Amino acid sequence: MREYKFFHADRGGHLNEGAIITEYVRQNVPDFAKRLSRLSSFFAALSIDDALLFAKEIIPRPD
């Protein structure tokens, strides 16, 4: 089984391990459906493929 690392800048310190962040955003961001590309960059990924692309292109690269 492959292991994936996800990185997120939680400037407000609101996230905790195991939190389901997409449901929170759907409920609290009225324009969620209109802003998928912005949320993609905000969360780094909305799918495994997006996460892989993000990991390849982010600067500086995480370990």
N, C-alpha and C positions, 0 to 999 in steps of 0.2 A: 504494500500500500504506500502511495506517495504522500509525503508530508508537505503541506503548503504553509507558508508564513504570510500573514496579512499585516500590513502596517497602516496605522491610522493616526493622524494628528488630533488627539483629543484635548484641544486647548482648554476646554472648560472643565475637564476632569469628570465628565458625566458617565463615561462608559465603565463597565466592569466585565470581568471575564465571563463569557457565555451569554452576554446580552444580545438580544435580537434587535439590531439597530435598524434594519429596513422597515420593520413594522412601526417602530417609534417614529421614523421619518414620514412614513405614509400617513400616520395620524396627525402629525404636527406640522407638516409642510404642505400647505394647500396646493401648491403647484407641482407636486411630486411628479406627476405624469408628464408635465411639460418640460421638466428640467433633468431628464435622465443623464444627459452628457455632463452636466454640472455635478450631479450627484455621483456619477462615475468617478470623476476626479476627486470629489470630496471623500468618498469611501475608498478610492483607489480601484475598486472593482465591484461590479454587480454580478460577476460570474467568474468561474475559474479561468476562462480564456482572458478576460479583462485583467485578472490578477497577474497572469503570466506576462502579458504585454506590459503592464505597469512595472513589474519587477525587472524586466529587461531594459526599460527606458528611464527609470528614476535615477536622478543624480542628486546627491551622492547615493551610491548603491549600498543597501544594508548588507550586513554580513550574512 
